[in-house]
Amino acid sequence: MSAITDIPRHGLDGDPDAVISQLYSLYAKALRRYVEQFSPDPASAEDIVQETFIRAWRHLPRLSADDRPVRPWLYRVARNLMID
C-alpha cells in the first residue's frame, strides 16, 4: 500500500501494536516532512511525529470505529501539537 492511499478500516482491527506499526510505516516519513517545515529543528519534528503516533495508539478504538480516513486525522493531530 502506498503512502498516498489510506489504510482500510478493517485494517485497524486487531493487535494495536501491529496496527500502529503499519500506520507508522505508511505515514511517518511524509508526516515528518510536513512537520519539519514548521519545526525549529529535526529533533522537535521527530518528537511531534512520535507524539502523534502515541495519540493514534490511544485513540485506536475510535479510529477503527470511524469511517473517515486516518491520514487527515494524523496530520490534524500533528498540526495541533505544533500549535501547542
N, C-alpha and C positions, 0 to 999 in steps of 0.2 A: 504494500500500500504506500503510495507516495505521500509526501508531507502536505500536498495540496488537498487531497481528499480527506474526508473525516472518517473516524472510526465508527463502524456500525453500532447501533445501540446494543444489540445482543453481545457485542464485543466488550461491553463494560461490565458484564456479569462475570462472576467467578472470583478467583483469588485476587484480592485488592492489590497486592504487591505486583503480581504479574500484569494487571491492567495498567497500573501506574508506570511500570517499566515499559510497556508498549506505548503508552501515551508519550512518555519521555523520549523514546527513540523516534517517534513520529514528529514531535513538535518542539523539542528543546532547542535544537540548532536555530530554527527560524525565530523562535521566541527570544533567544539570546541576542540575535542580530537586531531585532526590534528594540529590545531594552537597551542595548549598548548605544543606540542613537541618542538616548536621553540620560545616560548614566555618566558620572564623572570618571569612572574607571571600570575596567573589566571585572574586578572583584565585586564591586557593587552590583553590576549587571548579573553576575552569577548568583549572588545572594538573592536577588529578586526572582530569578528563574527558579531557584531551589524552593523558595517560599511559595511560589505559585503552584508547584507540584505537590508540596506538602498540603496546601489547601485543597487541591484537587483530590488528594487521597482522603482527606477528612470529609469531603462532600461527595464522595463517590456514589453512595446510595441515591442521593438526589440527582446527580448527573445521569445515572443509569435509568432513573425513572422518567426523566425529562426527554422530550422528543427533539430538542434542539441540538445542533452540533456542539462539540466540545471545544473546538479550536477558538471560536469567538469568546467563549467563557474564559479560557486561559489568558487570552490577550486582555480581556477586561480586568481580570484579577491582577495581572502584571501592571497594567496602567494604573489601577487604584493603588497598588503598592508603591509605584514610583511617585504618585502624588502625595502619599502619606510620608 
